[in-house]
Protein backbone atom coordinates (compact mmCIF):
# COMPACT_ATOMS: atom_id res chain seq x y z
CA UNK A 1 0.00 0.00 0.00
CA UNK A 2 2.84 2.39 0.89
CA UNK A 3 4.51 1.62 -2.42
CA UNK A 4 1.27 2.45 -4.28
CA UNK A 5 0.91 5.80 -2.45
CA UNK A 6 4.57 6.60 -3.22
CA UNK A 7 4.02 5.82 -6.94
CA UNK A 8 0.88 7.97 -7.10
CA UNK A 9 2.60 10.87 -5.37
CA UNK A 10 5.57 10.51 -7.72
CA UNK A 11 3.30 10.63 -10.80
CA UNK A 12 1.56 13.78 -9.55
CA UNK A 13 4.92 15.38 -8.74
CA UNK A 14 6.14 14.76 -12.32
CA UNK A 15 2.92 16.18 -13.78
CA UNK A 16 3.07 19.28 -11.62
CA UNK A 17 6.69 19.88 -12.72
CA UNK A 18 5.70 19.61 -16.39
CA UNK A 19 2.82 22.02 -15.90
CA UNK A 20 5.05 24.55 -14.13
CA UNK A 21 7.52 24.40 -17.04
CA UNK A 22 4.70 25.19 -19.47
CA UNK A 23 4.51 21.81 -21.16
CA UNK A 24 1.10 20.62 -22.16
CA UNK A 25 0.11 17.18 -21.01
CA UNK A 26 -2.92 15.18 -21.92
CA UNK A 27 -3.03 13.71 -18.43
CA UNK A 28 -5.18 15.26 -15.71
CA UNK A 29 -3.47 17.15 -12.93
CA UNK A 30 -3.84 16.22 -9.29
CA UNK A 31 -6.28 19.08 -8.62
CA UNK A 32 -8.41 18.00 -11.63
CA UNK A 33 -8.76 14.52 -10.16
CA UNK A 34 -9.43 15.75 -6.63
CA UNK A 35 -12.10 18.27 -7.69
CA UNK A 36 -14.07 15.98 -10.00
CA UNK A 37 -17.69 15.29 -9.14
CA UNK A 38 -18.90 11.75 -9.73
CA UNK A 39 -22.67 11.47 -9.88
CA UNK A 40 -24.47 8.57 -8.27
CA UNK A 41 -26.67 6.47 -10.52
CA UNK A 42 -29.76 7.79 -8.71
CA UNK A 43 -28.74 11.45 -9.10
CA UNK A 44 -27.90 10.89 -12.79
CA UNK A 45 -31.22 9.13 -13.40
CA UNK A 46 -33.13 11.87 -11.57
CA UNK A 47 -31.51 14.67 -13.62
CA UNK A 48 -32.19 12.79 -16.86
CA UNK A 49 -35.83 12.18 -15.96
CA UNK A 50 -36.30 15.85 -15.03
CA UNK A 51 -34.68 16.93 -18.31
CA UNK A 52 -36.94 14.61 -20.32
CA UNK A 53 -39.98 16.03 -18.51
CA UNK A 54 -38.80 19.58 -19.27
CA UNK A 55 -38.27 18.68 -22.92
CA UNK A 56 -41.83 17.29 -23.12
CA UNK A 57 -43.21 20.53 -21.62
CA UNK A 58 -41.36 22.91 -23.96
CA UNK A 59 -44.11 22.75 -26.57
CA UNK A 60 -42.30 25.30 -28.72
CA UNK A 61 -42.25 23.15 -31.84
CA UNK A 62 -38.47 23.62 -32.06
CA UNK A 63 -36.39 20.45 -32.35
CA UNK A 64 -34.65 19.43 -29.14
CA UNK A 65 -32.72 16.64 -27.47
CA UNK A 66 -31.58 15.64 -23.98
CA UNK A 67 -27.88 15.14 -23.26
CA UNK A 68 -26.64 13.72 -19.92
CA UNK A 69 -23.16 14.96 -19.02
CA UNK A 70 -20.27 12.56 -18.43
CA UNK A 71 -16.71 13.26 -17.27
CA UNK A 72 -15.43 13.58 -20.86
CA UNK A 73 -18.01 16.31 -21.55
CA UNK A 74 -17.14 18.45 -18.53
CA UNK A 75 -13.49 17.74 -17.65
CA UNK A 76 -10.30 16.92 -19.51
CA UNK A 77 -11.18 16.58 -23.18
CA UNK A 78 -14.31 18.72 -23.14
CA UNK A 79 -15.78 17.07 -26.22
CA UNK A 80 -19.55 17.01 -26.66
CA UNK A 81 -20.85 14.56 -29.22
CA UNK A 82 -24.40 15.27 -30.40
CA UNK A 83 -27.05 12.74 -31.47
CA UNK A 84 -26.34 11.72 -35.07
CA UNK A 85 -30.01 11.69 -36.25
CA UNK A 86 -30.49 15.20 -34.82
CA UNK A 87 -27.33 16.48 -36.54
CA UNK A 88 -28.27 15.00 -39.90
CA UNK A 89 -31.77 16.40 -39.81
CA UNK A 90 -31.27 19.85 -38.25
CA UNK A 91 -27.65 21.05 -38.20
CA UNK A 92 -25.37 22.49 -40.92
CA UNK A 93 -23.56 20.07 -43.24
CA UNK A 94 -20.27 21.97 -42.79
CA UNK A 95 -18.35 23.14 -39.74
CA UNK A 96 -19.97 26.26 -38.39
CA UNK A 97 -20.11 28.48 -35.33
CA UNK A 98 -23.14 27.78 -33.15
CA UNK A 99 -24.44 29.89 -30.29
CA UNK A 100 -25.43 28.36 -26.97
CA UNK A 101 -27.88 30.55 -25.06
CA UNK A 102 -28.52 29.70 -21.41
CA UNK A 103 -31.76 30.24 -19.50
CA UNK A 104 -30.63 33.76 -18.47
CA UNK A 105 -29.97 34.70 -22.09
CA UNK A 106 -26.17 34.63 -21.78
CA UNK A 107 -24.67 33.56 -25.10
CA UNK A 108 -21.55 31.49 -25.75
CA UNK A 109 -20.08 30.72 -29.14
CA UNK A 110 -18.89 27.21 -29.96
CA UNK A 111 -17.67 25.38 -33.02
CA UNK A 112 -19.82 22.59 -34.47
CA UNK A 113 -17.74 19.99 -36.30
CA UNK A 114 -20.10 18.52 -38.88
CA UNK A 115 -18.09 15.43 -39.77
CA UNK A 116 -17.70 14.54 -36.10
CA UNK A 117 -21.24 15.57 -35.08
CA UNK A 118 -20.13 17.47 -32.02
CA UNK A 119 -19.14 20.68 -30.30
CA UNK A 120 -15.49 21.55 -29.89
CA UNK A 121 -13.97 25.03 -29.51
CA UNK A 122 -16.09 27.05 -27.10
CA UNK A 123 -17.77 24.05 -25.45
CA UNK A 124 -15.08 23.97 -22.74
CA UNK A 125 -15.78 27.60 -21.86
CA UNK A 126 -19.52 26.98 -21.67
CA UNK A 127 -19.05 23.92 -19.44
CA UNK A 128 -16.71 25.76 -17.08
CA UNK A 129 -18.76 28.99 -17.04
CA UNK A 130 -21.85 27.01 -16.06
CA UNK A 131 -20.06 24.73 -13.58
CA UNK A 132 -21.26 21.60 -15.35
CA UNK A 133 -20.42 18.32 -13.65
CA UNK A 134 -20.81 14.62 -14.28
CA UNK A 135 -24.50 13.70 -14.03
CA UNK A 136 -25.93 17.10 -14.94
CA UNK A 137 -28.35 16.85 -17.84
CA UNK A 138 -28.91 19.43 -20.57
CA UNK A 139 -31.85 20.05 -22.87
CA UNK A 140 -30.75 21.55 -26.18
CA UNK A 141 -33.51 23.36 -28.08
CA UNK A 142 -32.61 24.56 -31.60
CA UNK A 143 -34.34 27.96 -31.70
CA UNK A 144 -32.85 28.91 -35.07
CA UNK A 145 -30.45 27.36 -37.57
CA UNK A 146 -27.33 28.12 -35.50
CA UNK A 147 -28.61 28.84 -31.98
CA UNK A 148 -29.43 26.43 -29.17
CA UNK A 149 -31.27 27.42 -26.04
CA UNK A 150 -29.73 25.26 -23.30
CA UNK A 151 -31.55 24.25 -20.13
CA UNK A 152 -29.44 22.82 -17.32
CA UNK A 153 -30.79 20.26 -14.86
CA UNK A 154 -28.30 19.73 -12.03
CA UNK A 155 -27.64 16.24 -10.73
CA UNK A 156 -27.33 17.84 -7.30
CA UNK A 157 -31.06 18.69 -7.45
CA UNK A 158 -31.65 15.03 -6.53
CA UNK A 159 -30.39 15.85 -3.04
CA UNK A 160 -32.41 19.08 -2.76
CA UNK A 161 -35.85 17.48 -3.14
TORBA-84649 format. One line per field, with one value per atom (N, C-alpha, C): residue in three letters; atom name; x, y, z. Coordinates in Angstrom, 3 decimals, m for minus. Example, Ala and Ser with C-alpha at 12.3 -4.5 7.8 and 13.67 -1.06 7.14 Angstrom:
BEGIN
baza ALA  ALA  ALA  SER  SER  SER .
timi N  CA  C  N  CA  C .
x 13.190  12.300  13.200  12.850  13.670  12.900 .
y m5.690  m4.500  m3.300  m2.250  m1.060  0.030 .
z 7.800  7.800  7.800  7.080  7.140  7.870 .
REM end
This chain:
BEGIN
baza UNK  UNK  UNK  UNK  UNK  UNK  UNK  UNK  UNK  UNK  UNK  UNK  UNK  UNK  UNK  UNK  UNK  UNK  UNK  UNK  UNK  UNK  UNK  UNK  UNK  UNK  UNK  UNK  UNK  UNK  UNK  UNK  UNK  UNK  UNK  UNK  UNK  UNK  UNK  UNK  UNK  UNK  UNK  UNK  UNK  UNK  UNK  UNK  UNK  UNK  UNK  UNK  UNK  UNK  UNK  UNK  UNK  UNK  UNK  UNK  UNK  UNK  UNK  UNK  UNK  UNK  UNK  UNK  UNK  UNK  UNK  UNK  UNK  UNK  UNK  UNK  UNK  UNK  UNK  UNK  UNK  UNK  UNK  UNK  UNK  UNK  UNK  UNK  UNK  UNK  UNK  UNK  UNK  UNK  UNK  UNK  UNK  UNK  UNK  UNK  UNK  UNK  UNK  UNK  UNK  UNK  UNK  UNK  UNK  UNK  UNK  UNK  UNK  UNK  UNK  UNK  UNK  UNK  UNK  UNK  UNK  UNK  UNK  UNK  UNK  UNK  UNK  UNK  UNK  UNK  UNK  UNK  UNK  UNK  UNK  UNK  UNK  UNK  UNK  UNK  UNK  UNK  UNK  UNK  UNK  UNK  UNK  UNK  UNK  UNK  UNK  UNK  UNK  UNK  UNK  UNK  UNK  UNK  UNK  UNK  UNK  UNK  UNK  UNK  UNK  UNK  UNK  UNK  UNK  UNK  UNK  UNK  UNK  UNK  UNK  UNK  UNK  UNK  UNK  UNK  UNK  UNK  UNK  UNK  UNK  UNK  UNK  UNK  UNK  UNK  UNK  UNK  UNK  UNK  UNK  UNK  UNK  UNK  UNK  UNK  UNK  UNK  UNK  UNK  UNK  UNK  UNK  UNK  UNK  UNK  UNK  UNK  UNK  UNK  UNK  UNK  UNK  UNK  UNK  UNK  UNK  UNK  UNK  UNK  UNK  UNK  UNK  UNK  UNK  UNK  UNK  UNK  UNK  UNK  UNK  UNK  UNK  UNK  UNK  UNK  UNK  UNK  UNK  UNK  UNK  UNK  UNK  UNK  UNK  UNK  UNK  UNK  UNK  UNK  UNK  UNK  UNK  UNK  UNK  UNK  UNK  UNK  UNK  UNK  UNK  UNK  UNK  UNK  UNK  UNK  UNK  UNK  UNK  UNK  UNK  UNK  UNK  UNK  UNK  UNK  UNK  UNK  UNK  UNK  UNK  UNK  UNK  UNK  UNK  UNK  UNK  UNK  UNK  UNK  UNK  UNK  UNK  UNK  UNK  UNK  UNK  UNK  UNK  UNK  UNK  UNK  UNK  UNK  UNK  UNK  UNK  UNK  UNK  UNK  UNK  UNK  UNK  UNK  UNK  UNK  UNK  UNK  UNK  UNK  UNK  UNK  UNK  UNK  UNK  UNK  UNK  UNK  UNK  UNK  UNK  UNK  UNK  UNK  UNK  UNK  UNK  UNK  UNK  UNK  UNK  UNK  UNK  UNK  UNK  UNK  UNK  UNK  UNK  UNK  UNK  UNK  UNK  UNK  UNK  UNK  UNK  UNK  UNK  UNK  UNK  UNK  UNK  UNK  UNK  UNK  UNK  UNK  UNK  UNK  UNK  UNK  UNK  UNK  UNK  UNK  UNK  UNK  UNK  UNK  UNK  UNK  UNK  UNK  UNK  UNK  UNK  UNK  UNK  UNK  UNK  UNK  UNK  UNK  UNK  UNK  UNK  UNK  UNK  UNK  UNK  UNK  UNK  UNK  UNK  UNK  UNK  UNK  UNK  UNK  UNK  UNK  UNK  UNK  UNK  UNK  UNK  UNK  UNK  UNK  UNK  UNK  UNK  UNK  UNK  UNK  UNK  UNK  UNK  UNK  UNK  UNK  UNK  UNK  UNK  UNK  UNK  UNK  UNK  UNK  UNK  UNK  UNK  UNK  UNK  UNK  UNK  UNK  UNK  UNK  UNK  UNK  UNK  UNK  UNK  UNK  UNK  UNK  UNK  UNK  UNK  UNK  UNK  UNK  UNK  UNK  UNK  UNK  UNK  UNK  UNK  UNK  UNK  UNK  UNK  UNK  UNK  UNK  UNK .
timi N  CA  C  N  CA  C  N  CA  C  N  CA  C  N  CA  C  N  CA  C  N  CA  C  N  CA  C  N  CA  C  N  CA  C  N  CA  C  N  CA  C  N  CA  C  N  CA  C  N  CA  C  N  CA  C  N  CA  C  N  CA  C  N  CA  C  N  CA  C  N  CA  C  N  CA  C  N  CA  C  N  CA  C  N  CA  C  N  CA  C  N  CA  C  N  CA  C  N  CA  C  N  CA  C  N  CA  C  N  CA  C  N  CA  C  N  CA  C  N  CA  C  N  CA  C  N  CA  C  N  CA  C  N  CA  C  N  CA  C  N  CA  C  N  CA  C  N  CA  C  N  CA  C  N  CA  C  N  CA  C  N  CA  C  N  CA  C  N  CA  C  N  CA  C  N  CA  C  N  CA  C  N  CA  C  N  CA  C  N  CA  C  N  CA  C  N  CA  C  N  CA  C  N  CA  C  N  CA  C  N  CA  C  N  CA  C  N  CA  C  N  CA  C  N  CA  C  N  CA  C  N  CA  C  N  CA  C  N  CA  C  N  CA  C  N  CA  C  N  CA  C  N  CA  C  N  CA  C  N  CA  C  N  CA  C  N  CA  C  N  CA  C  N  CA  C  N  CA  C  N  CA  C  N  CA  C  N  CA  C  N  CA  C  N  CA  C  N  CA  C  N  CA  C  N  CA  C  N  CA  C  N  CA  C  N  CA  C  N  CA  C  N  CA  C  N  CA  C  N  CA  C  N  CA  C  N  CA  C  N  CA  C  N  CA  C  N  CA  C  N  CA  C  N  CA  C  N  CA  C  N  CA  C  N  CA  C  N  CA  C  N  CA  C  N  CA  C  N  CA  C  N  CA  C  N  CA  C  N  CA  C  N  CA  C  N  CA  C  N  CA  C  N  CA  C  N  CA  C  N  CA  C  N  CA  C  N  CA  C  N  CA  C  N  CA  C  N  CA  C  N  CA  C  N  CA  C  N  CA  C  N  CA  C  N  CA  C  N  CA  C  N  CA  C  N  CA  C  N  CA  C  N  CA  C  N  CA  C  N  CA  C  N  CA  C  N  CA  C  N  CA  C  N  CA  C  N  CA  C  N  CA  C  N  CA  C  N  CA  C  N  CA  C  N  CA  C  N  CA  C  N  CA  C  N  CA  C  N  CA  C  N  CA  C  N  CA  C  N  CA  C  N  CA  C  N  CA  C  N  CA  C  N  CA  C  N  CA  C  N  CA  C  N  CA  C  N  CA  C  N  CA  C .
x 0.828  0.000  0.871  1.946  2.836  3.514  3.874  4.510  3.555  2.277  1.275  1.126  1.035  0.908  2.139  3.347  4.566  4.542  4.085  4.016  3.039  1.883  0.876  1.414  2.046  2.602  3.704  4.507  5.572  5.002  3.941  3.303  2.774  2.090  1.560  2.687  3.786  4.919  5.484  5.634  6.144  5.200  3.895  2.918  2.954  3.027  3.073  4.321  5.462  6.687  6.510  5.913  5.698  4.790  3.765  2.819  3.529  4.333  5.052  6.012  6.591  7.515  6.789  5.465  4.700  4.430  4.797  4.506  3.059  2.472  1.099  1.144  0.241  0.114  m1.335  m1.550  m2.924  m3.468  m2.635  m3.034  m3.616  m4.586  m5.179  m4.176  m4.312  m3.470  m4.099  m3.350  m3.837  m5.107  m5.114  m6.285  m7.508  m7.288  m8.408  m9.060  m8.230  m8.759  m9.442  m8.873  m9.430  m10.768  m10.901  m12.095  m13.227  m13.028  m14.070  m15.270  m16.447  m17.692  m18.133  m18.401  m18.902  m20.338  m21.255  m22.674  m23.020  m23.951  m24.472  m25.451  m25.711  m26.674  m28.039  m28.438  m29.761  m29.816  m28.767  m28.739  m28.737  m27.960  m27.901  m29.269  m29.897  m31.218  m32.259  m32.192  m33.129  m32.991  m31.754  m31.513  m32.004  m31.759  m32.185  m33.708  m34.355  m35.831  m36.403  m35.824  m36.301  m36.085  m34.969  m34.680  m35.668  m35.975  m36.945  m38.336  m38.693  m39.981  m40.000  m38.906  m38.803  m38.921  m38.220  m38.275  m39.715  m40.441  m41.827  m42.729  m42.391  m43.212  m42.877  m41.772  m41.356  m42.449  m42.989  m44.110  m43.864  m42.610  m42.302  m42.352  m42.302  m42.245  m40.836  m39.876  m38.473  m37.910  m37.001  m36.389  m35.493  m35.447  m34.648  m34.164  m33.186  m32.715  m32.173  m32.082  m31.575  m30.180  m29.252  m27.876  m27.360  m27.250  m26.644  m25.135  m24.584  m23.163  m22.363  m21.221  m20.268  m18.953  m17.989  m16.706  m16.054  m16.104  m15.429  m16.082  m17.324  m18.008  m17.622  m17.285  m17.138  m15.755  m14.861  m13.488  m12.547  m11.302  m10.301  m10.493  m11.048  m11.176  m12.210  m13.249  m14.313  m14.836  m15.184  m15.775  m17.238  m18.131  m19.551  m20.089  m20.232  m20.851  m22.358  m22.957  m24.398  m25.066  m26.358  m27.046  m27.001  m26.520  m26.342  m27.635  m28.774  m30.006  m30.393  m30.188  m30.493  m29.589  m28.292  m27.330  m27.678  m27.962  m28.266  m29.516  m30.477  m31.769  m31.787  m31.069  m31.267  m30.031  m28.839  m27.650  m26.938  m26.079  m25.370  m24.535  m24.337  m23.563  m22.060  m21.685  m20.275  m20.001  m18.733  m18.345  m18.867  m19.401  m19.972  m20.020  m19.962  m20.112  m21.577  m21.791  m23.141  m23.145  m24.280  m24.442  m25.217  m24.718  m25.428  m25.941  m27.246  m27.883  m28.484  m28.011  m28.523  m29.871  m30.410  m31.756  m31.824  m30.672  m30.634  m30.371  m30.209  m29.970  m28.505  m27.600  m26.168  m25.745  m25.049  m24.670  m23.195  m22.913  m21.547  m21.424  m20.302  m20.080  m19.264  m19.608  m18.893  m18.769  m17.862  m17.666  m18.298  m19.204  m19.819  m18.982  m18.507  m17.739  m18.682  m19.070  m20.105  m19.714  m18.490  m18.086  m17.987  m17.797  m17.695  m18.988  m19.946  m21.238  m21.090  m20.306  m20.135  m19.641  m19.599  m19.140  m17.720  m16.893  m15.494  m15.163  m14.419  m13.974  m15.162  m15.022  m16.089  m16.911  m16.991  m17.768  m17.118  m15.795  m15.082  m15.457  m15.434  m15.779  m17.197  m18.128  m19.519  m19.627  m18.979  m19.045  m18.468  m17.347  m16.714  m17.529  m17.967  m18.756  m20.027  m20.602  m21.855  m21.647  m20.393  m20.060  m20.713  m20.667  m21.263  m20.419  m21.098  m20.415  m21.033  m20.327  m20.814  m22.203  m23.144  m24.496  m25.494  m25.010  m25.934  m26.532  m27.699  m28.353  m28.826  m28.562  m28.910  m29.986  m30.873  m31.846  m31.408  m31.138  m30.747  m31.962  m32.365  m33.507  m32.994  m33.108  m32.607  m33.622  m33.362  m34.343  m34.175  m33.015  m32.846  m31.707  m31.378  m30.446  m29.112  m28.641  m27.329  m27.354  m28.516  m28.609  m29.394  m28.763  m29.428  m29.756  m30.960  m31.274  m30.950  m30.188  m29.726  m30.292  m30.995  m31.551  m30.698  m30.328  m29.442  m30.215  m30.205  m30.785  m29.607  m29.437  m28.304  m28.552  m27.532  m27.643  m27.774  m27.237  m27.331  m28.763  m29.656  m31.064  m31.722  m31.148  m31.651  m31.598  m30.578  m30.388  m31.145  m31.707  m32.412  m33.924  m34.399  m35.847  m36.462 .
y m1.202  0.000  1.264  1.230  2.392  2.619  1.525  1.622  2.262  1.886  2.453  3.953  4.374  5.798  6.559  5.961  6.599  6.781  5.756  5.825  6.903  6.960  7.966  9.366  9.567  10.874  11.248  10.264  10.510  10.936  10.287  10.633  12.068  12.428  13.778  14.807  14.475  15.383  15.653  14.618  14.764  15.633  15.388  16.177  17.641  17.899  19.282  19.995  19.288  19.878  20.241  19.357  19.612  20.816  20.912  22.019  23.340  23.337  24.552  25.010  24.059  24.399  24.797  24.745  25.192  24.113  22.880  21.806  21.394  21.131  20.624  19.123  18.623  17.178  16.822  15.618  15.176  14.477  14.366  13.712  14.749  14.344  15.255  15.583  16.770  17.146  16.638  16.697  16.224  16.965  18.299  19.076  18.733  18.405  17.997  16.740  15.787  14.520  14.694  15.535  15.746  16.472  17.432  18.269  17.695  16.556  15.977  15.560  15.738  15.287  14.039  12.986  11.751  11.566  11.581  11.473  10.037  9.903  8.570  8.191  6.923  6.469  7.096  7.210  7.786  9.269  10.013  11.447  11.647  10.811  10.895  10.579  9.528  9.129  10.215  10.812  11.872  13.075  13.514  14.671  14.370  13.168  12.794  12.771  12.216  12.183  13.592  14.460  15.846  16.571  16.298  16.926  16.435  15.157  14.610  15.202  15.397  16.030  17.478  18.192  19.578  19.615  18.732  18.677  18.454  17.572  17.290  18.504  19.350  20.526  21.748  21.725  22.908  23.352  22.440  22.750  23.875  24.178  25.298  24.898  23.616  23.155  23.139  23.662  23.621  22.229  21.752  20.448  20.527  19.443  19.431  18.012  17.931  16.636  16.797  15.679  15.640  15.028  15.636  15.137  15.072  13.874  13.722  13.960  14.651  14.957  13.826  13.521  12.565  13.297  12.623  13.260  13.826  13.103  13.580  14.834  15.106  16.311  17.536  17.316  18.450  18.577  17.649  17.737  17.185  17.509  16.923  17.294  16.380  16.576  17.594  17.770  18.725  18.551  17.358  17.066  16.732  17.321  17.007  16.480  15.177  14.564  14.767  15.034  15.269  14.078  13.876  12.741  12.822  11.756  11.723  12.007  11.381  11.686  13.162  13.774  15.197  16.034  15.728  16.479  16.391  15.187  14.999  15.749  15.790  16.402  17.922  18.448  19.852  20.758  20.199  21.048  21.200  22.236  22.495  21.292  21.177  20.073  20.343  21.577  21.969  22.514  22.545  23.139  24.568  24.928  26.263  26.657  27.957  28.476  28.370  27.839  27.779  28.572  29.146  29.895  29.058  29.008  28.363  29.472  29.493  30.550  29.902  30.322  29.696  30.287  29.822  30.243  31.719  32.330  33.757  34.606  33.968  34.696  34.968  34.451  34.634  33.718  34.309  33.562  33.181  31.985  31.492  30.932  31.224  30.718  29.432  28.466  27.205  26.774  25.862  25.378  24.003  23.878  22.591  21.947  20.735  19.987  18.992  19.294  18.525  17.068  16.807  15.427  14.590  15.252  14.539  14.636  15.415  15.575  15.993  17.044  17.471  18.893  19.339  20.683  20.620  21.526  21.545  22.910  23.731  25.029  25.809  26.280  27.045  26.216  24.907  24.055  24.045  23.981  23.968  25.196  26.364  27.598  27.578  27.075  26.983  26.058  24.897  23.923  24.496  25.183  25.763  26.942  27.814  28.995  28.583  27.458  27.010  25.922  25.698  24.728  23.369  22.898  21.604  20.488  19.465  18.316  17.032  15.950  14.624  14.425  13.967  13.704  14.811  16.048  17.105  16.690  17.208  16.847  18.123  18.226  19.426  19.124  20.100  20.051  21.100  20.662  21.551  21.756  23.011  23.359  24.266  23.809  24.560  25.645  26.881  27.958  28.680  28.519  28.910  28.072  28.257  27.358  27.167  28.199  28.121  28.521  28.465  28.840  27.802  27.321  26.429  27.196  27.010  27.420  26.197  26.383  25.265  25.390  24.334  24.250  23.264  23.649  22.821  22.255  20.944  20.264  19.690  20.140  19.732  18.373  17.533  16.237  16.453  17.538  17.837  18.125  18.433  18.692  17.432  16.275  15.029  15.115  15.759  15.854  17.021  17.893  19.079  18.907  17.716  17.476  17.509 .
z 0.000  0.000  0.000  0.834  0.888  m0.450  m1.109  m2.417  m3.423  m3.381  m4.277  m4.030  m2.778  m2.450  m2.937  m2.758  m3.219  m4.729  m5.469  m6.936  m7.389  m6.749  m7.103  m6.846  m5.682  m5.368  m6.364  m6.762  m7.723  m9.073  m9.532  m10.803  m10.749  m9.674  m9.550  m9.492  m8.823  m8.743  m10.144  m10.954  m12.324  m13.145  m13.032  m13.783  m13.378  m12.082  m11.615  m12.129  m12.175  m12.717  m14.181  m14.964  m16.391  m16.587  m15.778  m15.897  m15.562  m14.517  m14.134  m15.225  m15.960  m17.041  m18.311  m18.316  m19.472  m20.498  m20.220  m21.163  m21.042  m22.170  m22.164  m21.972  m21.156  m21.013  m21.260  m21.692  m21.916  m20.683  m19.657  m18.429  m17.477  m16.681  m15.710  m14.613  m14.058  m12.929  m11.650  m10.580  m9.293  m8.872  m9.041  m8.625  m9.480  m10.780  m11.627  m11.064  m10.671  m10.162  m8.815  m7.968  m6.630  m6.706  m7.630  m7.691  m8.549  m9.158  m9.998  m9.171  m9.763  m9.142  m9.886  m9.143  m9.734  m9.266  m10.215  m9.883  m9.510  m8.570  m8.275  m9.377  m9.509  m10.519  m10.284  m9.025  m8.711  m9.076  m8.774  m9.097  m10.609  m11.316  m12.787  m13.395  m12.900  m13.396  m13.115  m11.940  m11.572  m12.511  m12.741  m13.622  m15.036  m15.515  m16.861  m16.960  m15.967  m15.955  m15.936  m15.105  m15.032  m16.363  m17.017  m18.315  m19.370  m19.360  m20.317  m20.090  m18.826  m18.508  m18.996  m18.787  m19.272  m20.789  m21.469  m22.925  m23.403  m22.741  m23.122  m22.916  m21.936  m21.620  m22.476  m23.196  m23.959  m24.925  m25.683  m26.567  m27.559  m27.833  m28.724  m30.194  m30.453  m31.835  m32.390  m31.640  m32.060  m31.775  m32.619  m32.347  m31.112  m30.357  m29.136  m28.844  m27.951  m27.469  m26.059  m25.343  m23.977  m24.015  m23.278  m23.264  m21.825  m21.252  m19.922  m20.011  m19.028  m19.016  m18.366  m18.984  m18.426  m18.187  m17.563  m17.271  m18.528  m19.649  m20.864  m21.445  m21.081  m21.548  m20.720  m19.451  m18.528  m17.889  m18.149  m17.650  m18.712  m18.615  m19.511  m20.964  m21.747  m23.185  m23.612  m22.833  m23.140  m24.561  m24.917  m26.221  m25.995  m26.802  m26.664  m27.987  m28.063  m29.224  m29.169  m30.312  m30.398  m31.089  m30.846  m31.472  m33.005  m33.625  m35.075  m35.843  m35.500  m36.252  m36.169  m34.991  m34.818  m35.714  m35.718  m36.536  m38.017  m38.475  m39.896  m40.327  m39.451  m39.808  m39.634  m38.619  m38.247  m38.308  m38.310  m38.202  m39.542  m39.666  m40.924  m41.372  m42.659  m43.235  m43.204  m42.890  m42.792  m41.387  m41.021  m39.738  m39.677  m38.525  m38.390  m36.918  m36.692  m35.325  m34.915  m33.721  m33.145  m31.850  m31.533  m30.294  m29.303  m28.069  m26.967  m26.067  m25.853  m25.062  m23.817  m22.634  m21.415  m21.013  m19.928  m19.499  m19.114  m18.799  m18.467  m19.708  m20.857  m22.094  m22.394  m21.549  m21.775  m22.924  m23.907  m25.100  m25.079  m25.589  m25.745  m27.154  m27.788  m29.137  m29.066  m29.900  m29.963  m31.414  m31.665  m33.024  m33.172  m34.132  m34.474  m35.561  m35.313  m36.301  m36.968  m38.193  m38.885  m39.107  m39.507  m39.773  m38.502  m37.382  m36.097  m35.281  m35.757  m35.085  m33.624  m33.392  m32.018  m31.889  m30.630  m30.300  m29.786  m30.284  m29.894  m29.295  m30.017  m29.510  m28.951  m27.738  m27.101  m26.133  m26.365  m25.450  m24.062  m24.021  m22.739  m21.911  m22.555  m21.858  m21.315  m22.118  m21.669  m20.460  m20.536  m19.444  m18.152  m18.270  m17.085  m16.550  m17.441  m17.039  m16.295  m16.672  m16.062  m15.005  m14.635  m13.578  m13.808  m15.042  m15.352  m14.750  m14.237  m13.646  m14.164  m13.950  m14.284  m13.686  m14.506  m14.025  m14.308  m14.535  m14.940  m16.281  m16.587  m17.839  m18.526  m19.823  m20.570  m21.588  m21.786  m22.869  m23.875  m25.088  m26.182  m27.078  m27.236  m28.082  m29.205  m30.443  m31.598  m31.965  m31.512  m31.703  m33.030  m33.668  m35.068  m35.635  m36.886  m37.566  m36.847  m36.156  m35.503  m34.026  m33.394  m31.982  m31.191  m30.115  m29.174  m27.904  m27.403  m26.038  m25.190  m24.123  m23.304  m21.896  m21.482  m20.132  m19.351  m18.141  m17.319  m16.133  m16.017  m14.856  m14.071  m12.855  m12.026  m11.384  m11.403  m10.733  m9.234  m8.732  m7.296  m6.861  m7.812  m7.448  m6.875  m7.115  m6.532  m5.005  m4.477  m3.037  m2.417  m3.246  m2.760  m2.752  m3.073  m3.141  m1.768 .
REM end
